[in-house]
Amino acid sequence: MSVQALSAGEIARSSLSEALQEEFHYWPPPPATNTYFIPNNRVEDLVKIERVRPALDGLHPSLPSEKLDALADVICSEAKKLFAIFLMSEKLQTLLELLDERITDLDLPFSRILLDKSKPSSSLYKLGRRSHDKTKWGKVDIQNLCSLQWSLLAPVFRSTVGKINHYDLQYNIILPYIEDEEGQREKIKVGGFSQVWGVKIHRAHQKLLPCPSDKDPIIAIKRLSNPDRTLFERESEMLSDLTSSRHPNLINLLATYTHRSKDHLMFPYADCNLREYWNAKPLPPWNQVTAIWAIKQMRGLMDATCIIHNFQPTHPLEPATPKKYGRHGDLKPENILCVKNLKDGSMNLQITDLGLGKFHGQNSRSKSRPTNGSPTYASPEIVLDIPVSRMYDIWSMGCVFLEFVTWLLQGPEGLNRFHEVRFGDAGDGVKDDTYYTIKETGDGKRAVVRPSVSSWVADLKRSTRYSGMIQRVLYLVHERMLKGGASDRLCAHCLNAEFELVLNKAMTDTRYLLQRSG
C-alpha cells in the first residue's frame, strides 16, 4: 500500500506551522503550567509573503492564482496572527472565508456568547462582526482556536511621551515574561497593601526601557492588594504626573495594567532600598567620588520633595475646592530606592511608595494624618495631635539625612550605635527610637529634639571626616529641619536652595568637600 505524497501546499503549511510552534515560550516553565506565547517579532519574521503564499496552494482549487496572491497580501498586511492561529489549528481553509468579511487581527480575540445561562453548552463564538456556531466548526476545533489565540495576543508594553499607558488585559491574556520572581517567595517584597517582585519581559514586548544587546532589564511589578481601587487610582495618577518631570530622584512609573481583577504598576527595578544599601556597604572611602555622590543625592532628594510638595492632582479630589498640594507622608530609608542608570551604571536614590501621599490646601494644615507612616521618622505633630502639613516630610527627611551623614562618617556600625543611643523614653512612658521627646510645659505639651540626637550630632563633629560640607549639612539638618515646631522648619523650596549652594561649593572646592573643618 503506497503512501500518497504530500502536495507542495501541504508541505509549506506543515513546515510553517512547525516553525511557529518551535517559537513557543513557556512561562512559568513546564510542568508548572502549560501556557505559552509566541513573541511578536517571530510572528513578523515567519509569516512573510514568501512563506504564506505557498501555504495557500491547494486550499481552494477553484480559486485562481491571482486571488490567492491577493489573499496572501491581505494576510501579511493585516491578519498575520489570524493566519498563524488557523494554520496551527489546521483550519486555514476556514480563514479564507473569514477574510472575505474583512476580519483582521484587530478583531481578535474570539469571544464566547452564552445563549442560555442555564445551559453552558449553548453558546456561539464571535469574531469580528459575525457569530459562529460551534456545531458548524466542531467543538474541538473551536476550542483549539480559542486556546491557541492567546499565544498570539501577549501585550506589548510601550512608553508614550507625556503619558503613562494603562493596559486593561483580558483574563486569559498570557504575560510575555521570560523570567518572573513571583514564584520565588523569598524574592517577593510584601508591604501593607502591595507585593513587589521583578520580571524580565521578552524584548519584543518590552518597549519601556532600553535593552542592551546582551542583557534584558529587570522591571519591578507592584501588585496592589487593597480592594479599594481608589488607592490604585490615586497612586497611579500621582506617579503619572510626577513621572512627567523625569526627575532622577523620583521613581518613574513605566506603565500600569489590570489583569485578573488585580491592579499592577510597573517601575524600573531597584537593586535595594537605602537601608539595605547602608547595611550592605562597609564604611565608604572618604574621597571626592563618595562625597560628591552623597551631596548630589541629598540635594536631589530635597528637590524631589519640593516637586512632591508642589504637586497638584490633575483631577481634583472634590469639585469646586481650593487647589490641593502633595505630601508624601512616609519618607524613610526603606522608601528610597537605589536604582542603577542602565546607560552608565551610576546609582540614583529615588523616592517611592507615594500611595500614602495626601493633598491639602496651600496655607491649611490638614487633620488628615499619615497613620500608616513609620513611627521612627514621624514628626512630633502625630503624638501632639495637631494638624499635619508638608512640614511633616521635612522632619522625616531630616532624620534620613542625619542617618546618611552617620553612614558617611561611621558606616553601618555607626548607624547601629545611633539607633541604640536614640532608644529611650519619648515622654509618654513608652520607649522608642524616634528623634523627639515630648515635654510638659505650662502651656501644654511641646516637642524637642531628643537630647541623645543632639549629642550624636556633637559626636559626629569630632570625626576626621567632618569637612566644611558635612558641617553645613549637619547645621541644616539639626537647626533647620529637626525642629519640634513645624513653623520653625524651613520649607522644601528653601532647603533645596540651601543644598544647591552646598553642592555648588563642593563641586569647586575640594578642601570644603573633604578636609576637616574647625
KOLMI-72924 format. One record per residue (C-alpha): y, x, z; residue in one letter. Coordinates in pm, whole numbers, plus 32768, in hexadecimal, padded with zeros to 4 digits. Last residue first. Example, Ala and Ser with C-alpha at 12.3 -4.5 7.8 and 13.67 -1.06 7.14 Angstrom:
2
7F96855782CAS 7E3E84CE830CA 
END
This chain:
518
9CC88E9D9877G 9C138E5E972FS 9AC78EF596C6R 9AB18F499557Q 9A0B8E60945DL 9AEC8D6993A9L 9C418DD89425Y 9BE38F4093CFR 9B648ED29279T 9CAF8E2F921FD 9CC08D7D90CCT 9BAC8C7A90E0M 9BD48C539259A 9D438BF6922CK 9CEF8AE59133N 9BD28A64920BL 9CA88A4D9346V 9DBC899A9287L 9CBA88A991F7E 9C3988699356F 9D9687FD93C4E 9DC9871A9295A 9C79867392D2N 9CD68649943DL 9E13858F93DDC 9D5A84A692EDH 9C3C846C93E1A 9D2A83FA94F3C 9D8184DC9616L 9D0084709768R 9DE7840A9883D 9DE2829A981DS 9C6A8291985AA 9C9682F899C4G 9B8883DF9A47G 9BE884F59956K 9ADF85BB989EL 9B8F85CB974BM 9CE186759778R 9CBE875E98A3E 9B4F87BD98A9H 9AFD87A19736V 9C4A881B96ABL 9C56893A97A5Y 9AED8999975EL 9B3889A595E8V 9C6D8A7E9621R 9BB28B7C96F7Q 9A8D8B819604I 9B7C8BE094EAM 9C2A8CE595BBG 9AD98D7D960BS 99F88D419739Y 98C78DF196ACR 98B88EE797D1T 98908DB098A9S 99718D8499D8R 9A1C8C559942K 98CB8BA69939L 98C58BA99AB5D 9A138AF49AC8A 998B89EA99DBV 985B89C89ABFW 9939899B9BEES 99EF88829B3AS 98A287DD9AEFV 9829880C9C56S 996687619CCDP 990F86269C04R 9A3985C69B2EV 9AEF84B19BE4V 9AC783389BD3A 9B8F82389C96R 9B3881249D8AK 9C3880569E43G 9DAD80899E7BD 9D7A81219FD4G 9C7B820A9F39T 9B01820C9F17E 9A83831B9E2FK 998682F89D14I 98EF843E9C93T 98EA84AF9B2AY 981A857A9A34Y 96D984B69A58T 959A855D9AD6D 952384519BC9D 94FA840E9D3BK 954482B19DBCV 960C827E9EFCG 973381E59E44D 9805831F9E2CG 974B83BD9D09A 966F847F9DF8D 95D885B39D56G 9547865A9C20F 965387349B85R 95C588769C11V 946E882A9B7EE 94EC87BA9A2AH 95C388F29A0DF 949889CB9A67R 93CB8933994DN 94E989609857L 950C8ACA98C1G 939E8B07987CE 93D28A739721P 94CD8B8596C5G 95D48C1897AFQ 971C8C3996EFL 96DA8B7095B3L 95FB8A7B9671W 97088A3F9776T 980B8A119663V 973588FF95C6F 96F98865971DE 9871884B974FL 989087BE95EFF 979286AA9636V 984386449778C 9993863B96C4G 98F0856A95B3M 9890846696B7S 99ED845F974FW 9A8E843895F8I 99948328959CD 9A05824D96C1Y 9B6D82889653M 9B2181969538R 9B4D80809635S 9A8E7FF0975DV 9B1E7EEF984CP 9AE47F2C99BFI 99A07F089A7FD 99D5804A9B43L 986980A19AFBV 9898808F9982I 99FE810D997AE 997982589A00P 991382D198A0S 97A582D2983FA 9710842597E5Y 95FD842D98ECT 95D582B198EBP 956A82A99779S 95EF817496C7G 9532802C96CDN 96417F8897A1T 97457FD7969AP 984A7EF4973BR 99027DD59696S 9A2A7D9A977DK 9AF97E259663S 9C387EE39695R 9D4B7E6D95AFS 9E477F3B94EEN 9D897F6993A9Q 9CAE7E3893D6G 9B397E61940FH 99FB7EB09354F 98B47F3293DFK 97B98035936DG 9660801A940AL 95BA802B92B4G 9679816A9264L 954A824392A3D 95C883849200T 96CE84939224I 968285BC9145Q 966B872D9199L 965B87FF905EN 956F8921901DM 958F89FD8EE6S 94688A0C8DF6G 95438A438CC1D 94F0891D8BDDK 941C88398CB7L 9519884A8DD4N 944D883E8F12K 947E8723900AV 948B87559182C 94BB85FA9214L 95AC85879322I 9529845393D6N 9445851C94BFE 956E85FA951CP 962E84C9959DK 972883CE9514L 96BE826D956ED 97DF81779544G 984381C193DEH 9992810E93D7R 9A29806C92A4G 9B697FAB926AY 9BAE7E39923CK 9CDC7DA7918BK 9D677C6D922BP 9C9D7B2C9208T 9CB37A1E90FCA 9B3E7A1E90B6P 9A447AB791ACE 99697BE69174L 9A587C5B9067P 99A87CBB8F22H 9A027E1A8EB2T 99F47E929019P 9B147F77907AQ 9ACB80E190D2F 9BE9819C9177N 9B1981F792A8H 99F2825991CEI 9AD2833C90FBI 9B5F83E39232C 99FF841992B3T 99AF84CA9169A 9ADF85AA919AD 9A69860092F8M 990D864B9274L 99A6872A9167G 9A7B87E99265R 994A8822933BM 987A8885920BQ 997E897A918AK 99A18A0C92EAI 98298A4B92FEA 97FF8AD7919DW 99228BC691D1I 988D8C42931BA 972D8C769295T 97958D279153V 989E8DFC91FFQ 97B38E829305N 97268E2C9459W 95B38E19940DP 95208CCB947BP 94758CB195D1L 93208C2B9572P 92FA8B08947EK 91FC89F294ADA 92B1894595CBN 94018948951AW 936B88C193D7Y 92AA87B1948EE 93E8873B9538R 94A7874C93EDL 93AD86719338N 929686FA9260C 9233874E90FBD 9306862F907CA 929885688F4CY 93A684DD8E68P 93BD83698EB0F 931282238E48M 933B80DB8F06L 92267FD98F28H 92167E648F71D 90C47DC38FAEK 90587C738F18S 8F437D148E49R 903A7E038DA9H 91B47E028DC8T 926C7F2E8D3DY 9396800A8D88T 942D81328CD1A 94B382938D08L 9570826C8E51L 962683AF8E99N 962E84299001I 978D8491905EL 97E986009088N 980086578F13P 98E5852C8ECFH 989184838D85R 99A783848DD2S 98DA827A8D1DS 97CD82B28E22T 98B082128F26L 98BE80CD8E62D 974880BE8E2AS 9701812D8F8FL 97D380129021M 97387F138F38E 95D57F938F73S 96057F9390ECE 96997E3690FBR 95A07D9A9009E 94787E3D90B6F 94EC7DC9920EL 953F7C71917CT 93CF7C509122R 93737BF29287D 91FA7C2A9281P 92367D8C9304N 91317E72926ES 92127F3E918BL 915D803390ABR 920981819076K 917B824B8F56I 91E283BA8F46A 91CB84608DF2I 911885AB8DBBI 9189866B8C8AP 908A86C18B7AD 905A88378B44K 902089268A24D 912288C18922S 9223885C8A27P 924C86E18A35C 93B186648A66P 93CD85328B47L 93D383BB8B04L 932283A689B4K 91C083938A3EQ 90CD82CB8965H 907883DB8866A 908584D48986R 8F67842B8A3AH 8FF183DA8B93I 8FB484B88CC0K 8FB884078E0DV 9038844A8F6CG 902E836D90A1W 91198296916FV 90C381649240Q 91C6806D92BDS 92477F8393C9F 9251805A9502G 91E881999454G 9098821D93DAV 90778363931EK 8F3B836C924DI 8EA384C69222K 8D9E84A89337E 8D23835E92A9R 8CC883F09159Q 8C9282C09077G 8E0882969045E 8E2184008FD7E 8E1083A98E64D 8DDC84998D43E 8DC784368BD3I 8E8B82F78C0AY 8ECE820A8AE9P 8ECE80C98BBAL 8DDA7FC88B37I 8E787E6F8B12I 8D8F7D5B8B8CN 8E897CB48C75Y 8FAD7CB58B83Q 90C07DB18BB8L 922B7D5D8BFFD 92CA7EA98BA4Y 94287EF58C28H 95067FF18B75N 961E80A18C2DI 9757809B8B55K 987D817A8AF9G 97B582498A00V 965681BB89D9T 952282668A63S 93CD820289E4R 927D81A68A7CF 9185815C8965V 909B804589D0P 8F21803D899BA 8EDD7F338893L 8DCB7FCD87BAL 8CBA7FD888C2S 8D247E798927W 8CBC7DEF87D2Q 8B537E5A8805L 8B097D54890DS 8BA37C308850C 8AF87C93870CL 89AA7CBF87B7N 89CC7B708865Q 8A267AC9871BI 88F37B598674D 88087B028792V 887579978790K 8859796E8618G 89707968851CW 896177F584CFK 88EB778C862BT 8A07785C86BEK 8B0077698629D 8C31782B85B8H 8D9677C785FCS 8EA7782F8509R 9010789A852CR 8FD079FD859EG 8E7A7A1F8632L 8DFA78FF8704K 8C9E78DC8790Y 8C17777F87CEL 8B6A76FA8901S 8A65760A8980S 897C76F38A40S 8A4F76D88B7BP 8A0675628B88K 8AC374B68CA3S 8C0875568C2CK 8BD874BB8AD2D 8C7B755C89A2L 8CA176B98A35L 8D6F77928949I 8D0F79028948R 8E0B79FB88C4S 8DBD7B0287BEF 8EAC7C2087F5P 8F4D7C678706L 90477BBE861FD 911C7CF985FDL 8FF37DA5855AD 90247CC1842ET 8FC67B6283B6I 90607B118265R 8F7579E58235E 8ECB7A998110D 8E897BB28207L 8DAB7AC682CBL 8CB97A9A81A8E 8CA07C138178L 8C567C3382EAL 8B1F7B5882C6T 8A817C5481D8Q 8AC27D6582D6L 89E17CBE83D6K 89097DEB8430E 89A17DF1858ES 8A0E7F5D8558M 8AB67EF58410L 8B527DBD84A6F 8BFA7E8185BEI 8C617FA684E1A 8CF87EC183D9F 8DB57DFB84DEL 8E3F7F438568K 8EB07FBA8412K 8F547E6F83B7A 90C07EAD8351E 90EC7FC38250S 8F8B80478229C 8EF17EEB821FI 8FF07E698124V 8FB97F93803CD 8E407F648050A 8E6C7DF47FF9L 8F3A7E537EC5A 8E307F477E4BD 8D257E3D7E88L 8DEA7D4A7DAEK 8E0C7E507C98E 8C937E917CA5S 8C487D267C58P 8BB77C457D64L 8A777B917D03S 89977C977D9FP 8A367C517EF3H 89C57D537FF3L 893F7E437EEAG 8A567F417EFED 8B3D7F138028L 8ACF805480D5A 8B36811F7FA1P 8CA280A77FCER 8CB080EB8145V 8C4E825A8136R 8D4E82DB8038E 8E4B81D980B3I 8E4A82598214K 8DAC81CE834EV 8D3B831A83E1L 8E8083CC8436D 8F3F829784A5E 8E1982208579V 8E0483808609R 8F76837E865FN 8F5882328714N 8E5082B28802P 8D0C81E88802I 8CD181458955F 8BAD81298A43Y 8B1E80508B54T 89B0806C8BBAN 89F080BC8D24T 898181AD8E35A 885682228D64P 8913829E8CA7P 8A69834A8CBAP 8B8B82808D48P 8BF782778C3AW 8B2D828D8AF8Y 8BE7831289CAH 8B3F828C888FF 8B8E836F8766E 8A22838986F6E 8A2D821186C1Q 8B3B823C85B8L 8A70833F84F8A 89398263850CE 89F7813E8473S 8A84821F8362L 892C82A182FDS 8888814A8306S 899880AB8231R 899781C4812FA 881B81BE811BI 881A804580EDE 8920805F7FD9G 885B816E7F23A 872580927F2BS 860780DF8013L 84B581257F75A 83A8801E7F99Q 827F809F805AV 8142809E7F8CS 800080008000M 
END
